[in-house]
Protein backbone atom coordinates (compact mmCIF):
# COMPACT_ATOMS: atom_id res chain seq x y z
CA UNK A 1 0.00 0.00 0.00
CA UNK A 2 1.36 3.44 -0.95
CA UNK A 3 1.42 6.43 1.38
CA UNK A 4 -1.35 8.03 -0.73
CA UNK A 5 -3.56 4.97 -0.21
CA UNK A 6 -3.41 5.62 3.54
CA UNK A 7 -3.87 9.39 3.23
CA UNK A 8 -5.67 11.30 5.96
CA UNK A 9 -8.82 12.83 4.48
CA UNK A 10 -10.39 16.26 4.89
CA UNK A 11 -12.29 18.64 2.65
CA UNK A 12 -9.53 21.24 2.34
CA UNK A 13 -5.81 21.27 3.06
CA UNK A 14 -4.25 24.64 3.79
CA UNK A 15 -0.47 24.93 3.61
CA UNK A 16 0.73 27.60 6.05
CA UNK A 17 -0.55 28.62 9.48
CA UNK A 18 0.04 32.35 9.38
CA UNK A 19 -2.85 34.80 9.82
CA UNK A 20 -4.13 34.19 6.29
CA UNK A 21 -4.05 30.41 6.51
CA UNK A 22 -5.64 30.35 9.96
CA UNK A 23 -8.37 32.85 9.01
CA UNK A 24 -9.18 30.79 5.91
CA UNK A 25 -9.31 27.61 8.02
CA UNK A 26 -11.69 29.25 10.47
CA UNK A 27 -14.00 30.58 7.75
CA UNK A 28 -14.25 27.13 6.18
CA UNK A 29 -14.40 25.27 9.49
CA UNK A 30 -17.21 27.49 10.72
CA UNK A 31 -19.04 26.74 7.46
CA UNK A 32 -18.99 23.05 8.39
CA UNK A 33 -15.99 21.78 6.41
CA UNK A 34 -13.14 19.61 7.58
CA UNK A 35 -9.87 21.53 7.24
CA UNK A 36 -6.27 20.38 7.73
CA UNK A 37 -3.65 23.11 8.17
CA UNK A 38 -0.03 22.09 7.55
CA UNK A 39 2.65 24.27 9.11
CA UNK A 40 6.35 23.58 8.69
CA UNK A 41 7.40 25.22 11.95
CA UNK A 42 6.94 22.92 14.98
CA UNK A 43 6.02 25.89 17.19
CA UNK A 44 4.24 29.17 16.40
CA UNK A 45 6.52 31.72 14.75
CA UNK A 46 7.57 34.08 17.52
CA UNK A 47 8.79 37.10 15.59
CA UNK A 48 6.58 40.10 14.80
CA UNK A 49 6.01 41.04 11.18
CA UNK A 50 2.81 42.91 10.30
CA UNK A 51 1.69 45.51 12.85
CA UNK A 52 -1.43 47.11 11.35
CA UNK A 53 -4.92 46.31 10.13
CA UNK A 54 -7.86 48.49 9.16
CA UNK A 55 -11.55 48.46 10.07
CA UNK A 56 -12.54 46.16 7.18
CA UNK A 57 -10.00 43.56 8.27
CA UNK A 58 -11.07 43.90 11.91
CA UNK A 59 -14.56 42.98 10.71
CA UNK A 60 -13.17 39.97 8.86
CA UNK A 61 -11.17 38.85 11.90
CA UNK A 62 -14.39 39.05 13.90
CA UNK A 63 -15.96 36.81 11.23
CA UNK A 64 -13.21 34.31 11.98
CA UNK A 65 -14.38 34.21 15.59
CA UNK A 66 -11.85 36.39 17.42
CA UNK A 67 -13.77 39.68 17.55
CA UNK A 68 -13.92 39.55 21.35
CA UNK A 69 -10.11 39.32 21.48
CA UNK A 70 -9.33 42.34 19.31
CA UNK A 71 -9.57 44.96 22.06
CA UNK A 72 -6.86 43.31 24.15
CA UNK A 73 -4.72 42.48 21.12
CA UNK A 74 -4.61 45.99 19.67
CA UNK A 75 -4.20 49.66 20.37
CA UNK A 76 -5.82 52.35 18.23
CA UNK A 77 -3.67 54.38 15.86
CA UNK A 78 -5.43 57.72 15.99
CA UNK A 79 -2.62 59.72 14.41
CA UNK A 80 -0.05 59.15 11.70
CA UNK A 81 2.30 61.98 10.74
CA UNK A 82 5.01 62.42 8.15
CA UNK A 83 7.72 64.90 9.11
CA UNK A 84 10.89 66.09 7.45
CA UNK A 85 14.36 66.14 8.99
CA UNK A 86 13.61 69.54 10.57
CA UNK A 87 10.49 68.17 12.28
CA UNK A 88 8.03 70.03 10.06
CA UNK A 89 4.78 68.20 9.33
CA UNK A 90 4.50 67.06 5.73
CA UNK A 91 1.38 64.92 6.07
CA UNK A 92 -1.11 64.43 8.89
CA UNK A 93 -3.56 61.53 8.84
CA UNK A 94 -6.53 61.46 11.21
CA UNK A 95 -7.27 57.80 11.92
CA UNK A 96 -9.39 58.41 14.97
CA UNK A 97 -12.81 56.92 15.58
CA UNK A 98 -14.73 54.09 13.97
CA UNK A 99 -14.55 53.26 10.27
CA UNK A 100 -17.38 52.29 7.92
CA UNK A 101 -17.05 48.61 8.85
CA UNK A 102 -17.93 49.38 12.47
CA UNK A 103 -14.43 48.87 13.91
CA UNK A 104 -11.57 51.33 14.64
CA UNK A 105 -10.18 52.97 11.50
CA UNK A 106 -6.69 51.66 12.24
CA UNK A 107 -5.46 49.17 14.82
CA UNK A 108 -1.88 48.32 15.73
CA UNK A 109 -1.07 44.80 16.89
CA UNK A 110 1.69 42.34 17.77
CA UNK A 111 1.41 39.61 15.14
CA UNK A 112 2.45 36.66 17.34
CA UNK A 113 -0.42 37.47 19.71
CA UNK A 114 -2.89 37.78 16.82
CA UNK A 115 -1.73 34.43 15.44
CA UNK A 116 -2.03 32.89 18.89
CA UNK A 117 -5.68 33.98 19.09
CA UNK A 118 -6.38 32.62 15.61
CA UNK A 119 -4.56 29.35 16.35
CA UNK A 120 -6.42 28.91 19.64
CA UNK A 121 -9.72 29.38 17.83
CA UNK A 122 -8.65 26.93 15.11
CA UNK A 123 -7.43 24.27 17.53
CA UNK A 124 -10.64 24.48 19.53
CA UNK A 125 -12.80 24.05 16.42
CA UNK A 126 -13.80 20.41 15.86
CA UNK A 127 -13.55 20.73 12.09
CA UNK A 128 -10.01 22.14 11.98
CA UNK A 129 -6.82 20.10 12.48
CA UNK A 130 -3.58 22.07 12.88
CA UNK A 131 -0.57 19.88 12.04
CA UNK A 132 2.71 21.56 13.02
CA UNK A 133 6.22 20.50 12.13
CA UNK A 134 5.37 19.06 8.70
CA UNK A 135 6.58 20.63 5.47
CA UNK A 136 4.70 20.02 2.22
CA UNK A 137 7.11 18.29 -0.16
CA UNK A 138 4.88 16.80 -2.87
CA UNK A 139 1.51 17.48 -4.50
CA UNK A 140 -0.40 15.03 -6.67
CA UNK A 141 -3.53 16.44 -8.27
CA UNK A 142 -6.21 14.03 -9.50
CA UNK A 143 -9.61 14.43 -11.11
CA UNK A 144 -11.50 14.62 -7.83
CA UNK A 145 -8.86 15.26 -5.17
CA UNK A 146 -5.35 16.37 -4.32
CA UNK A 147 -2.84 14.43 -2.21
CA UNK A 148 -0.26 16.44 -0.28
CA UNK A 149 2.78 14.65 1.10
CA UNK A 150 4.38 16.35 4.10
CA UNK A 151 7.61 15.52 5.94
CA UNK A 152 8.81 16.29 9.46
CA UNK A 153 12.44 17.10 10.42
CA UNK A 154 13.10 13.40 11.19
CA UNK A 155 12.07 12.42 7.67
CA UNK A 156 8.72 10.86 8.59
CA UNK A 157 6.05 11.41 5.96
CA UNK A 158 2.27 11.74 6.09
CA UNK A 159 -0.18 12.09 3.22
CA UNK A 160 -3.29 14.25 3.23
CA UNK A 161 -6.12 13.99 0.71
CA UNK A 162 -8.59 16.81 0.08
CA UNK A 163 -10.78 18.34 -2.59
CA UNK A 164 -8.68 21.51 -2.79
CA UNK A 165 -5.31 22.75 -1.52
CA UNK A 166 -4.84 26.39 -0.56
CA UNK A 167 -1.29 27.71 -0.44
CA UNK A 168 -0.96 30.34 2.30
CA UNK A 169 2.73 29.50 2.50
CA UNK A 170 4.38 32.85 1.98
CA UNK A 171 6.68 34.52 -0.51
CA UNK A 172 8.53 31.29 -1.33
CA UNK A 173 5.29 29.35 -1.74
CA UNK A 174 5.60 25.64 -2.51
CA UNK A 175 2.00 25.55 -3.77
CA UNK A 176 2.58 28.48 -6.13
CA UNK A 177 5.71 26.79 -7.47
CA UNK A 178 3.76 23.60 -8.14
CA UNK A 179 1.12 25.64 -9.97
CA UNK A 180 3.82 27.01 -12.24
CA UNK A 181 2.34 30.50 -11.89
CA UNK A 182 4.23 33.52 -13.15
CA UNK A 183 4.41 36.89 -11.40
CA UNK A 184 4.39 40.54 -12.36
CA UNK A 185 7.20 42.42 -10.59
CA UNK A 186 7.28 46.22 -10.53
CA UNK A 187 11.01 46.25 -9.74
CA UNK A 188 10.57 48.35 -6.59
CA UNK A 189 13.24 47.13 -4.10
CA UNK A 190 14.48 48.75 -0.92
CA UNK A 191 16.24 47.23 2.09
CA UNK A 192 15.13 48.37 5.52
CA UNK A 193 16.39 47.42 8.97
CA UNK A 194 13.42 46.48 11.17
CA UNK A 195 13.87 46.82 14.95
CA UNK A 196 11.17 45.68 17.37
CA UNK A 197 11.43 46.62 21.04
CA UNK A 198 9.43 46.29 24.22
CA UNK A 199 10.03 49.41 26.38
CA UNK A 200 9.99 48.91 30.13
CA UNK A 201 7.36 50.86 32.03
CA UNK A 202 4.73 53.21 30.66
CA UNK A 203 5.46 55.41 27.65
CA UNK A 204 3.31 57.88 25.74
CA UNK A 205 4.20 58.16 22.07
CA UNK A 206 2.98 61.22 20.19
CA UNK A 207 2.21 60.73 17.41
CA UNK A 208 1.44 57.04 17.70
CA UNK A 209 2.81 56.49 14.21
CA UNK A 210 5.52 58.64 12.64
CA UNK A 211 7.27 58.69 9.28
CA UNK A 212 10.47 60.75 9.11
CA UNK A 213 11.26 61.72 5.53
CA UNK A 214 14.93 62.49 6.12
CA UNK A 215 17.05 62.09 2.96
CA UNK A 216 20.01 61.10 5.14
CA UNK A 217 18.03 58.17 6.59
CA UNK A 218 14.29 57.68 5.94
CA UNK A 219 12.89 56.31 9.19
CA UNK A 220 9.60 54.85 10.41
CA UNK A 221 8.52 54.81 14.07
CA UNK A 222 5.22 53.06 14.78
CA UNK A 223 3.36 51.08 17.37
CA UNK A 224 4.19 47.39 17.46
CA UNK A 225 1.00 46.62 19.35
CA UNK A 226 0.20 47.18 23.03
CA UNK A 227 3.42 47.82 24.96
CA UNK A 228 5.68 47.57 21.91
CA UNK A 229 7.33 49.87 19.35
CA UNK A 230 8.86 49.38 15.92
CA UNK A 231 11.61 51.33 14.20
CA UNK A 232 12.47 50.93 10.52
CA UNK A 233 15.63 52.43 8.99
CA UNK A 234 16.32 52.47 5.27
CA UNK A 235 19.64 51.02 4.09
CA UNK A 236 21.57 53.84 2.48
CA UNK A 237 23.89 53.67 -0.56
CA UNK A 238 27.27 52.22 0.37
CA UNK A 239 25.94 50.23 3.34
CA UNK A 240 25.91 46.47 3.28
CA UNK A 241 23.15 44.34 4.75
CA UNK A 242 25.73 42.58 6.92
CA UNK A 243 26.98 45.74 8.61
CA UNK A 244 23.42 47.01 9.10
CA UNK A 245 21.92 43.86 10.59
CA UNK A 246 23.74 43.56 13.93
CA UNK A 247 22.57 43.99 17.50
CA UNK A 248 25.19 46.66 18.13
CA UNK A 249 23.94 48.64 15.14
CA UNK A 250 20.35 48.31 16.35
CA UNK A 251 21.23 49.84 19.72
CA UNK A 252 23.15 52.59 17.93
CA UNK A 253 20.04 53.51 15.95
CA UNK A 254 17.83 53.45 19.07
CA UNK A 255 20.13 55.58 21.25
CA UNK A 256 18.93 58.99 19.92
CA UNK A 257 15.42 57.91 20.93
CA UNK A 258 16.52 57.35 24.52
CA UNK A 259 16.25 53.58 24.32
CA UNK A 260 18.98 51.40 25.80
CA UNK A 261 19.40 47.84 27.05
CA UNK A 262 18.56 49.16 30.51
CA UNK A 263 15.11 50.55 29.65
CA UNK A 264 13.82 48.27 26.88
CA UNK A 265 14.06 44.74 25.51
CA UNK A 266 15.27 44.26 21.94
CA UNK A 267 12.96 41.60 20.50
CA UNK A 268 14.18 41.54 16.92
CA UNK A 269 16.42 43.15 14.34
CA UNK A 270 16.30 42.03 10.72
CA UNK A 271 16.82 43.51 7.27
CA UNK A 272 13.85 43.07 4.96
CA UNK A 273 13.71 43.76 1.24
CA UNK A 274 10.47 45.53 0.36
CA UNK A 275 9.08 44.28 -2.96
CA UNK A 276 6.10 44.95 -5.20
CA UNK A 277 4.81 41.97 -7.13
CA UNK A 278 1.73 39.84 -7.69
CA UNK A 279 1.09 36.42 -9.16
CA UNK A 280 -0.70 36.49 -12.49
CA UNK A 281 -2.87 33.39 -11.88
CA UNK A 282 -4.12 32.51 -8.39
CA UNK A 283 -5.81 29.19 -9.16
CA UNK A 284 -4.66 26.20 -11.11
CA UNK A 285 -7.22 23.36 -11.04
CA UNK A 286 -7.51 22.26 -7.41
CA UNK A 287 -4.56 24.38 -6.27
CA UNK A 288 -5.20 27.92 -5.03
CA UNK A 289 -2.93 30.54 -3.41
CA UNK A 290 -3.57 33.45 -1.04
CA UNK A 291 -1.67 36.03 0.99
CA UNK A 292 2.07 36.50 0.43
CA UNK A 293 2.03 33.44 -1.83
CA UNK A 294 0.01 35.57 -4.26
CA UNK A 295 1.35 39.08 -3.66
CA UNK A 296 4.04 41.14 -1.94
CA UNK A 297 3.94 44.87 -1.32
CA UNK A 298 5.94 47.56 0.49
CA UNK A 299 4.59 48.29 3.99
CA UNK A 300 3.97 52.00 3.48
CA UNK A 301 0.19 51.65 3.13
CA UNK A 302 -0.07 48.94 5.82
CA UNK A 303 -1.99 46.63 3.48
CA UNK A 304 0.14 43.48 3.24
CA UNK A 305 -1.56 41.26 5.82
CA UNK A 306 -4.84 43.09 5.26
CA UNK A 307 -4.82 42.02 1.62
CA UNK A 308 -4.20 38.41 2.64
CA UNK A 309 -7.14 38.39 5.05
CA UNK A 310 -9.32 39.78 2.26
CA UNK A 311 -8.09 36.94 0.04
CA UNK A 312 -9.19 34.40 2.65
CA UNK A 313 -12.64 36.00 3.02
CA UNK A 314 -13.21 36.13 -0.75
CA UNK A 315 -12.03 32.61 -1.43
CA UNK A 316 -13.70 30.88 1.52
CA UNK A 317 -17.31 31.74 0.69
CA UNK A 318 -16.86 30.70 -2.92
CA UNK A 319 -15.17 27.45 -1.98
CA UNK A 320 -17.94 26.76 0.54
CA UNK A 321 -20.60 27.07 -2.16
CA UNK A 322 -18.66 24.91 -4.60
CA UNK A 323 -18.10 22.18 -2.02
CA UNK A 324 -21.79 22.26 -1.10
CA UNK A 325 -22.85 22.00 -4.72
CA UNK A 326 -24.67 25.32 -4.47
CA UNK A 327 -22.40 26.75 -7.18
CA UNK A 328 -20.33 25.33 -10.00
CA UNK A 329 -16.52 25.09 -9.78
CA UNK A 330 -16.27 27.94 -12.30
CA UNK A 331 -17.18 30.28 -9.43
CA UNK A 332 -13.60 29.88 -8.18
CA UNK A 333 -12.36 31.47 -11.40
CA UNK A 334 -13.65 34.83 -10.10
CA UNK A 335 -11.43 34.69 -7.00
CA UNK A 336 -8.10 35.60 -8.58
CA UNK A 337 -9.34 38.40 -10.87
CA UNK A 338 -11.41 40.01 -8.09
CA UNK A 339 -8.59 39.96 -5.59
CA UNK A 340 -5.82 40.77 -8.06
CA UNK A 341 -7.58 44.00 -9.04
CA UNK A 342 -7.65 45.07 -5.38
CA UNK A 343 -4.08 43.98 -4.78
CA UNK A 344 -2.75 45.90 -7.77
CA UNK A 345 -4.36 49.05 -6.38
CA UNK A 346 -2.87 48.44 -2.92
CA UNK A 347 0.58 47.72 -4.34
CA UNK A 348 0.40 50.79 -6.56
CA UNK A 349 -0.49 52.97 -3.58
CA UNK A 350 2.30 51.44 -1.48
CA UNK A 351 4.82 52.11 -4.23
CA UNK A 352 3.68 55.72 -4.65
CA UNK A 353 4.01 56.31 -0.91
CA UNK A 354 7.44 54.70 -1.01
CA UNK A 355 8.55 57.01 -3.80
CA UNK A 356 7.76 59.97 -1.53
CA UNK A 357 9.37 58.46 1.56
CA UNK A 358 12.52 56.96 0.03
CA UNK A 359 13.97 60.18 -1.43
CA UNK A 360 17.69 60.33 -0.58
CA UNK A 361 18.74 63.35 -2.62
CA UNK A 362 18.71 66.44 -0.32
CA UNK A 363 17.76 68.86 -3.11
CA UNK A 364 14.88 66.65 -4.29
CA UNK A 365 13.78 66.25 -0.67
CA UNK A 366 13.74 70.03 -0.19
CA UNK A 367 11.50 70.45 -3.24
CA UNK A 368 9.23 67.67 -1.97
CA UNK A 369 9.01 69.19 1.51
CA UNK A 370 8.17 72.66 0.23
CA UNK A 371 5.40 71.33 -1.99
CA UNK A 372 3.84 69.25 0.79
CA UNK A 373 3.99 72.05 3.34
CA UNK A 374 2.51 74.48 0.81
CA UNK A 375 -0.45 72.11 0.44
CA UNK A 376 -1.15 72.20 4.16
CA UNK A 377 0.09 68.66 4.88
CA UNK A 378 -3.30 67.50 3.58
CA UNK A 379 -3.19 63.90 2.28
CA UNK A 380 -6.12 64.57 -0.08
CA UNK A 381 -4.18 67.37 -1.78
CA UNK A 382 -0.80 65.65 -1.83
CA UNK A 383 -1.18 61.93 -2.37
CA UNK A 384 -2.78 60.08 -5.24
CA UNK A 385 -6.30 59.04 -4.27
CA UNK A 386 -6.48 55.85 -2.23
CA UNK A 387 -8.30 53.28 -4.36
CA UNK A 388 -11.80 52.71 -3.02
CA UNK A 389 -12.64 49.24 -1.67
CA UNK A 390 -14.72 48.48 -4.76
CA UNK A 391 -15.03 45.43 -6.99
CA UNK A 392 -15.01 46.46 -10.62
CA UNK A 393 -15.97 43.05 -11.98
CA UNK A 394 -16.72 39.51 -10.84
CA UNK A 395 -19.68 38.36 -8.79
CA UNK A 396 -21.57 41.66 -8.73
CA UNK A 397 -24.87 42.73 -10.28
CA UNK A 398 -24.72 44.36 -13.68
CA UNK A 399 -28.23 45.75 -13.65
CA UNK A 400 -30.69 46.08 -16.50
CA UNK A 401 -29.85 48.17 -19.58
CA UNK A 402 -30.32 51.81 -18.72
CA UNK A 403 -30.52 50.96 -14.99
CA UNK A 404 -26.90 50.58 -13.87
CA UNK A 405 -25.85 49.37 -10.44
CA UNK A 406 -23.66 52.18 -9.05
CA UNK A 407 -23.52 50.62 -5.59
CA UNK A 408 -22.63 47.11 -6.75
CA UNK A 409 -19.14 46.09 -5.72
CA UNK A 410 -18.84 48.64 -2.93
CA UNK A 411 -17.90 47.61 0.59
CA UNK A 412 -20.98 47.60 2.79
CA UNK A 413 -20.98 49.68 5.95
CA UNK A 414 -21.94 48.25 9.34
CA UNK A 415 -23.98 49.71 12.16
CA UNK A 416 -25.58 48.55 15.39
CA UNK A 417 -28.85 46.63 15.43
CA UNK A 418 -30.99 44.85 17.99
CA UNK A 419 -32.77 41.51 17.80
CA UNK A 420 -34.53 40.37 20.93
CA UNK A 421 -32.24 41.02 23.89
CA UNK A 422 -29.11 41.18 21.73
CA UNK A 423 -27.68 44.50 20.63
CA UNK A 424 -24.47 44.73 18.63
CA UNK A 425 -22.94 45.20 15.22
CA UNK A 426 -25.00 43.66 12.42
CA UNK A 427 -22.60 40.74 11.87
CA UNK A 428 -22.68 39.81 15.55
CA UNK A 429 -26.47 39.78 15.59
CA UNK A 430 -27.35 38.08 12.29
CA UNK A 431 -24.20 36.05 11.51
CA UNK A 432 -22.00 35.58 8.44
CA UNK A 433 -23.13 34.67 4.94
CA UNK A 434 -25.11 36.22 2.13
CA UNK A 435 -27.40 38.95 3.41
CA UNK A 436 -30.69 40.09 1.86
CA UNK A 437 -31.51 43.23 3.83
CA UNK A 438 -34.56 45.35 3.16
CA UNK A 439 -36.86 47.94 4.65
CA UNK A 440 -39.73 45.69 3.55
CA UNK A 441 -40.25 42.02 4.37
CA UNK A 442 -38.02 40.50 1.65
CA UNK A 443 -40.06 37.31 1.69
CA UNK A 444 -43.01 39.16 0.14
CA UNK A 445 -40.86 40.15 -2.87
CA UNK A 446 -39.47 36.68 -3.56
CA UNK A 447 -40.96 33.57 -5.11
CA UNK A 448 -40.74 30.16 -3.37
CA UNK A 449 -38.03 29.14 -5.84
CA UNK A 450 -35.98 32.25 -5.08
CA UNK A 451 -36.32 31.71 -1.35
CA UNK A 452 -35.28 28.07 -1.77
CA UNK A 453 -32.18 29.19 -3.70
CA UNK A 454 -31.28 31.67 -0.96
CA UNK A 455 -31.65 28.95 1.64
CA UNK A 456 -29.30 26.70 -0.38
CA UNK A 457 -26.59 29.36 -0.43
CA UNK A 458 -27.03 30.11 3.28
CA UNK A 459 -28.46 33.61 2.90
CA UNK A 460 -29.96 35.51 5.81
CA UNK A 461 -33.16 37.46 5.15
CA UNK A 462 -33.43 40.58 7.28
CA UNK A 463 -36.02 43.34 7.55
CA UNK A 464 -34.61 46.54 9.02
CA UNK A 465 -37.12 48.39 11.18
CA UNK A 466 -37.00 51.45 13.46
CA UNK A 467 -35.99 50.92 17.06
CA UNK A 468 -38.81 49.42 19.11
CA UNK A 469 -40.75 48.12 16.11
CA UNK A 470 -39.37 44.60 15.65
CA UNK A 471 -42.24 42.11 15.54
CA UNK A 472 -41.00 39.25 13.32
CA UNK A 473 -38.07 36.85 13.79
CA UNK A 474 -36.39 38.27 10.68
CA UNK A 475 -36.61 41.85 12.00
CA UNK A 476 -33.62 43.76 13.32
CA UNK A 477 -34.08 47.17 14.92
CA UNK A 478 -31.86 49.93 13.57
CA UNK A 479 -30.61 51.19 16.93
CA UNK A 480 -28.96 54.38 15.68
CA UNK A 481 -30.98 54.90 12.48
CA UNK A 482 -27.81 54.03 10.55
CA UNK A 483 -29.35 51.80 7.88
CA UNK A 484 -32.77 53.39 7.52
CA UNK A 485 -31.34 56.85 6.94
CA UNK A 486 -28.99 55.48 4.28
CA UNK A 487 -31.71 53.53 2.45
CA UNK A 488 -33.96 56.60 2.52
CA UNK A 489 -31.26 58.95 1.21
CA UNK A 490 -30.42 56.77 -1.80
CA UNK A 491 -33.97 55.59 -2.52
CA UNK A 492 -33.35 51.88 -1.97
CA UNK A 493 -35.65 49.33 -0.41
CA UNK A 494 -33.01 46.66 -0.09
CA UNK A 495 -29.63 45.19 -0.95
CA UNK A 496 -27.97 41.84 -1.42
CA UNK A 497 -24.57 41.65 0.28
CA UNK A 498 -21.92 38.97 -0.22
CA UNK A 499 -20.40 37.02 2.69
CA UNK A 500 -17.20 39.09 2.41
CA UNK A 501 -19.38 42.21 2.93
CA UNK A 502 -19.20 43.56 -0.62
CA UNK A 503 -22.50 44.71 -2.06
CA UNK A 504 -23.76 42.38 -4.78
CA UNK A 505 -26.44 44.87 -5.75
CA UNK A 506 -29.16 47.23 -4.55
CA UNK A 507 -32.87 47.45 -5.25
CA UNK A 508 -35.17 50.43 -5.56
CA UNK A 509 -38.37 48.35 -5.66
CA UNK A 510 -39.48 44.89 -4.49
CA UNK A 511 -39.38 43.76 -8.12
CA UNK A 512 -35.76 44.91 -8.36
CA UNK A 513 -34.94 42.84 -5.28
CA UNK A 514 -36.34 39.73 -6.95
CA UNK A 515 -34.31 40.46 -10.10
CA UNK A 516 -31.17 40.77 -7.98
CA UNK A 517 -31.71 37.31 -6.53
CA UNK A 518 -32.21 35.89 -10.02
CA UNK A 519 -28.98 37.50 -11.21
CA UNK A 520 -27.09 36.13 -8.22
CA UNK A 521 -28.37 32.63 -8.94
CA UNK A 522 -27.30 32.96 -12.56
CA UNK A 523 -23.78 34.12 -11.68
CA UNK A 524 -23.28 31.41 -9.08
CA UNK A 525 -24.49 28.66 -11.36
CA UNK A 526 -26.65 27.54 -8.43
CA UNK A 527 -28.23 24.11 -8.62
CA UNK A 528 -25.57 22.80 -11.01
CA UNK A 529 -25.25 19.69 -8.89
CA UNK A 530 -26.57 18.35 -5.63
CA UNK A 531 -24.88 19.26 -2.39
CA UNK A 532 -22.51 16.69 -1.00
CA UNK A 533 -24.30 14.50 1.51
CA UNK A 534 -21.24 12.61 2.65
CA UNK A 535 -18.02 14.41 1.81
CA UNK A 536 -15.80 11.85 3.50
CA UNK A 537 -17.29 8.90 1.62
CA UNK A 538 -17.02 10.81 -1.65
CA UNK A 539 -13.30 11.33 -1.22
CA UNK A 540 -12.84 7.76 -0.05
CA UNK A 541 -14.74 6.51 -3.11
CA UNK A 542 -12.44 8.56 -5.33
CA UNK A 543 -9.48 6.68 -3.87
CA UNK A 544 -11.11 3.27 -4.35
CA UNK A 545 -12.04 4.08 -7.94
CA UNK A 546 -8.40 4.72 -8.84
CA UNK A 547 -8.24 8.44 -8.21
CA UNK A 548 -5.18 7.81 -6.04
Order of alpha helices (4+ residues) and beta strands (2+ residues): beta-beta-alpha-beta-beta-alpha-alpha-beta-beta-beta-beta-alpha-beta-beta-beta-beta-beta-alpha-beta-beta-beta-beta-beta-alpha-alpha-beta-beta-beta-beta-beta-alpha-alpha-alpha-alpha-beta-beta-alpha-beta-alpha-beta-beta-alpha-beta-beta-alpha-alpha
